[in-house]
Amino acid sequence: MDAPSSQNAADTAPFDSAALASLLHQRGLIDTPSMAVERLAGGQSNPTYRITSGARQYVLRTKPPGKLLSSAHAIDREYRVMQALQDSEVPVPRMFLYVEDPSVIGSPFYIMEFLQGRVMFDQSLPGLSPTQRAEVYREMNRVIAALHRVDYRAVGLGDYGKTGGYIARQIRRWASQCQESGIDGNPALAALADWLPHHIPETDPTSLVHGDYRLDNLVFHPTEPRVLGVLDWELSTLGHPLADLAYHCMSWHIPPDLWRGISGLDLQALGIPDEATYLKWYGNATGAQAIEHWDFYLAYNLFRLAAIMNGIAHRARSGNAAAADAEETGRKAIPLAEIGWGYAQRYASTY
């Protein structure tokens, strides 16, 4: 889910809302079998809606219609991991219902708590003071460090993924999806797919990872610098914590006019920590030693992001993209891959 703000009435749900209302009423989630449904803005991957019935509000998240890439849109995993983290230091919405049967609304879906708060897209945080910006970044850092400290076996996620080999598997996965989507016209993306498997660092710790941890996947308290919930767990698994952290830290390397980055901004004047300071905070919270191979992790994650954008472009061409701006978003795959290839070359000159 990207943002708790609704689009216009023309974007109301393209499914039988009466059948869903009947089910929610039967489960005791709404008092009467009637409700209003609004499409939430964003949602590149999985269509997301706000359900309102009387004083009750929920979020409905579904798989998109049409033919989908293999292993994509794993809303069952989203539901499972958020359910497992309910009592952890990682803030997540309450989960109420998961339905695999597509006969209700045409695709699998789940129902979760609607969090009334702020979702911020611009990582320069306009409208906030330097002190407030620093507090927001501190909180983002606190939450990702808490995630990587979770004892995944103790919360019932010991089989949520494989132990070790995460980066190699991810490279194979995204390279395969690039091939399914078509990689023509993006030589940097093709170069990364070829180069990355041969330069994976030997260090291979395992933790629970989000896979898409960034500012706009967090719901902040309406007035406080406090995260109420981490959203969009579709890519979560057991994996390499520094690879997860590097994905989050790509914003320090991406210009704001390309993709919600802060590269080139006057961070000191804004009150935003530089990347070195941010990494130090994380190390203090997790006990991580000096971070090595950082350029590799950045190259790998820019490859992943470019591959995701490439997939969005593919869905736009196929006519089953969830968001109206999918075509424009998909075009970002080329410049993102080019930035990633630059870090790959820098890493190769060092190791």
C-alpha positions in Angstrom: 0.0 0.0 0.0 1.4 3.4 -0.9 -0.8 6.1 0.7 -4.1 6.4 2.7 -5.6 8.8 0.3 -8.5 8.0 -2.1 -8.8 8.6 -5.8 -12.0 9.9 -7.4 -15.3 8.0 -7.6 -14.4 6.6 -11.0 -11.8 4.5 -9.4 -14.2 2.6 -7.1 -13.7 -1.2 -6.9 -14.1 -3.2 -10.1 -15.6 -6.2 -8.2 -18.8 -7.3 -6.4 -18.6 -5.3 -3.3 -21.9 -6.7 -2.1 -20.4 -10.2 -1.9 -17.4 -8.8 0.1 -19.7 -6.9 2.4 -21.7 -10.0 3.1 -18.5 -11.9 4.0 -17.2 -9.2 6.3 -20.6 -9.0 8.0 -20.6 -12.7 8.6 -17.1 -12.5 10.1 -18.2 -9.7 12.4 -16.0 -7.1 10.9 -18.8 -4.7 9.9 -22.2 -4.3 11.7 -24.4 -4.3 8.5 -23.7 -5.9 5.1 -23.1 -2.6 3.4 -20.0 -0.5 2.8 -18.3 2.1 0.7 -15.1 1.2 -1.2 -12.5 3.7 -2.4 -9.4 2.9 -4.4 -6.3 4.1 -2.6 -3.8 6.2 -4.5 -0.6 4.4 -5.7 -0.5 0.7 -5.4 1.8 -0.1 -8.3 1.8 -3.8 -7.5 -1.4 -4.9 -5.8 -4.7 -2.9 -6.0 -5.5 -1.5 -2.6 -8.8 -0.1 -1.3 -10.3 1.6 1.8 -13.5 0.0 3.1 -15.8 2.1 5.2 -18.9 0.8 7.0 -20.3 3.1 9.7 -17.5 4.0 12.0 -15.3 1.1 10.9 -12.6 1.4 8.3 -10.3 -1.3 6.9 -7.8 -1.7 4.1 -8.5 -4.3 1.4 -5.5 -5.5 -0.6 -5.8 -7.8 -3.6 -3.8 -9.4 -6.3 -4.2 -7.6 -9.7 -6.3 -9.2 -12.5 -4.8 -10.8 -15.6 -1.8 -13.0 -16.3 1.0 -12.3 -13.7 4.7 -13.0 -13.6 5.7 -16.0 -11.6 6.1 -15.5 -7.8 4.9 -11.9 -8.0 2.1 -10.3 -6.0 2.5 -12.6 -3.0 -0.2 -11.1 -0.8 -0.4 -14.3 1.2 3.2 -13.7 2.4 2.3 -10.1 3.2 -0.5 -11.3 5.5 1.6 -13.9 7.1 4.6 -11.7 8.0 2.5 -8.9 9.4 0.5 -11.4 11.5 3.8 -12.8 12.9 5.1 -9.3 13.8 2.0 -8.2 15.7 3.7 -8.2 19.1 7.2 -7.3 18.0 9.2 -4.0 18.0 8.3 -3.6 14.4 5.0 -1.7 14.0 2.5 -3.2 11.6 -1.3 -2.9 11.1 -3.6 -5.5 12.7 -4.5 -8.3 10.3 -8.1 -9.5 10.2 -8.8 -11.8 7.3 -7.0 -13.6 4.4 -9.1 -15.2 1.6 -7.4 -17.3 -1.0 -10.6 -18.3 -2.8 -11.0 -16.0 -5.9 -14.8 -16.5 -6.0 -15.6 -13.7 -3.6 -14.1 -10.7 -5.5 -12.2 -12.4 -8.4 -8.8 -12.7 -6.8 -7.2 -13.5 -3.4 -7.2 -10.7 -0.9 -6.7 -9.8 2.8 -8.3 -7.3 5.2 -6.2 -5.2 7.6 -6.4 -2.2 9.9 -6.7 1.2 8.3 -4.0 3.4 9.9 -4.9 7.1 10.2 -1.6 8.8 9.7 0.9 10.4 7.4 2.5 8.7 4.3 5.3 10.9 3.0 6.7 10.4 -0.5 9.2 13.3 -0.8 12.3 12.2 1.2 13.4 15.8 1.5 10.3 16.2 3.8 9.1 19.6 2.7 7.1 21.5 5.3 9.1 20.0 8.2 11.7 21.7 10.2 15.4 20.5 10.2 14.8 19.0 13.7 11.6 17.2 12.6 13.4 15.8 9.5 16.2 14.4 11.7 13.6 12.8 14.0 11.8 11.2 11.0 15.1 9.7 9.7 16.0 8.5 13.2 12.7 6.7 13.4 13.1 5.1 10.0 16.5 3.9 11.1 15.1 2.6 14.4 12.4 0.5 12.7 14.7 -1.2 10.1 17.2 -2.0 12.8 14.4 -3.5 14.9 13.3 -5.6 11.9 16.8 -7.0 11.4 17.0 -7.9 15.1 13.7 -9.9 15.1 14.2 -13.5 16.1 12.4 -14.9 13.0 12.3 -18.4 14.4 10.7 -17.3 17.6 7.9 -15.5 15.8 7.1 -18.5 13.6 8.9 -17.5 10.5 11.7 -20.1 10.5 10.4 -21.5 7.2 9.7 -18.1 5.7 12.7 -18.3 3.4 16.0 -20.1 3.0 19.0 -19.5 5.2 22.0 -18.1 3.2 22.3 -17.5 -0.5 19.7 -14.7 -0.5 21.5 -12.3 -2.9 22.3 -15.1 -5.4 18.7 -16.2 -5.4 17.4 -12.6 -5.7 19.7 -11.9 -8.7 18.4 -15.1 -10.4 14.8 -14.1 -9.6 15.0 -10.6 -11.0 17.1 -11.6 -13.9 14.5 -14.2 -14.8 11.7 -11.7 -14.4 13.6 -9.2 -16.7 13.8 -12.0 -19.3 10.0 -12.6 -18.9 9.3 -8.9 -19.2 11.8 -8.2 -21.9 15.1 -6.5 -21.4 15.8 -5.0 -24.8 16.7 -1.4 -24.8 18.3 -1.4 -21.4 22.0 -2.4 -21.8 22.9 -1.4 -18.2 20.2 -3.7 -16.8 21.5 -6.6 -19.0 25.1 -5.8 -17.9 24.2 -5.9 -14.2 22.3 -9.2 -14.6 25.5 -10.7 -16.1 28.0 -9.1 -13.7 26.3 -9.4 -10.3 26.4 -13.2 -9.9 30.2 -13.3 -10.2 30.9 -10.7 -7.6 28.7 -11.6 -4.6 30.5 -11.1 -1.2 31.2 -14.1 0.9 29.7 -12.7 4.1 26.2 -14.1 4.3 24.2 -13.4 7.5 20.4 -14.1 7.6 17.6 -12.0 9.1 14.0 -11.1 8.3 14.1 -8.5 5.5 11.4 -6.3 4.2 12.6 -6.1 0.6 11.0 -2.7 -0.1 11.7 -0.6 3.0 11.4 3.1 2.2 9.8 6.2 3.5 6.5 5.9 1.5 5.9 2.4 2.8 5.7 3.7 6.3 2.7 5.3 8.0 3.7 7.9 10.5 1.7 9.2 13.4 -0.3 12.3 12.4 1.8 14.6 14.5 4.6 12.6 16.1 7.8 11.2 14.5 6.6 7.7 15.2 5.9 4.9 12.7 2.5 3.4 13.2 2.9 0.7 10.6 5.3 -0.7 8.0 3.4 -1.6 4.8 3.9 -3.5 1.5 5.6 -6.7 2.7 5.2 -8.5 -0.7 9.0 -8.9 -1.2 9.8 -9.8 2.4 11.7 -13.1 3.2 14.7 -14.4 5.1 17.7 -12.6 3.6 20.8 -10.5 4.0 20.2 -7.5 6.3 22.8 -5.3 4.6 21.2 -5.9 1.2 17.9 -4.8 2.8 19.6 -1.7 4.3 21.3 -0.8 1.1 17.9 -0.8 -0.7 16.6 1.6 1.8 19.7 3.8 1.5 19.5 4.1 -2.3 17.8 7.4 -1.8 21.2 9.0 -1.0 22.3 8.0 -4.5 19.2 8.8 -6.6 18.4 12.4 -7.7 15.0 13.6 -6.6 13.9 14.3 -10.2 14.4 10.6 -11.0 12.9 8.6 -8.1 12.2 10.1 -4.7 15.9 10.4 -3.8 17.9 13.0 -2.0 21.2 12.9 -3.9 22.6 16.3 -4.5 20.5 18.1 -1.9 22.0 20.2 0.9 21.4 17.6 3.6 23.0 19.5 6.4 20.7 22.5 5.8 17.7 20.2 5.6 18.6 18.5 8.9 18.8 15.1 7.1 21.7 12.9 8.1 24.3 11.9 5.5 24.6 8.2 4.6 27.6 7.6 6.8 25.8 9.0 9.9 22.7 6.9 9.0 24.8 3.7 8.7 26.5 4.5 12.1 23.1 4.8 13.7 22.1 1.4 12.3 25.4 -0.2 13.4 24.9 1.1 16.9 21.4 -0.3 17.0 22.3 -3.7 15.6 25.9 -4.2 16.7 26.9 -4.4 13.0 30.6 -3.9 12.4 32.1 -1.7 9.7 30.0 -2.2 6.6 32.1 -3.6 3.7 31.1 -4.2 0.1 28.7 -1.3 0.2 29.1 -0.4 -3.5 28.2 -4.0 -4.4 25.0 -3.9 -2.3 24.1 -0.6 -3.9 24.7 -2.0 -7.4 22.6 -5.0 -6.6 19.7 -3.0 -5.2 19.7 -0.5 -8.1 19.5 -3.6 -10.3 16.5 -4.9 -8.3 14.7 -1.5 -8.5 15.4 -1.2 -12.2 14.1 -4.7 -12.7 10.9 -3.8 -10.7 10.4 -0.8 -12.9 11.0 -2.9 -16.0 8.2 -5.2 -14.7 5.9 -2.2 -14.2 6.6 -1.2 -17.8 5.8 -4.7 -18.9 2.4 -4.6 -17.1 1.7 -1.2 -18.6 2.3 -2.6 -22.1 0.1 -5.7 -21.2 -2.7 -3.5 -19.9 -2.9 -4.9 -16.4 -0.9 -2.4 -14.4 -2.5 -1.3 -11.1 -1.6 2.4 -11.3 -2.4 4.9 -13.9 1.2 6.2 -14.0 2.7 2.8 -14.6 4.1 3.6 -18.1 5.9 6.7 -16.8 7.2 4.8 -13.8 8.5 2.0 -16.0 10.6 4.4 -18.0 12.8 4.9 -14.9 14.3 1.5 -15.3 17.0 2.7 -17.7 18.5 5.6 -15.7 18.3 3.5 -12.5 20.2 0.6 -14.1 22.8 3.1 -15.4 23.4 4.4 -11.8 23.7 0.8 -10.6 26.2 -0.1 -13.3 28.3 2.8 -12.2 28.5 1.4 -8.7 29.3 -2.0 -10.0 32.3 -0.6 -11.9 33.5 1.3 -8.9 33.2 -1.9 -6.8 35.1 -3.9 -9.4 38.0 -1.4 -9.3 38.3 -1.8 -5.5 37.9 -5.6 -5.0 
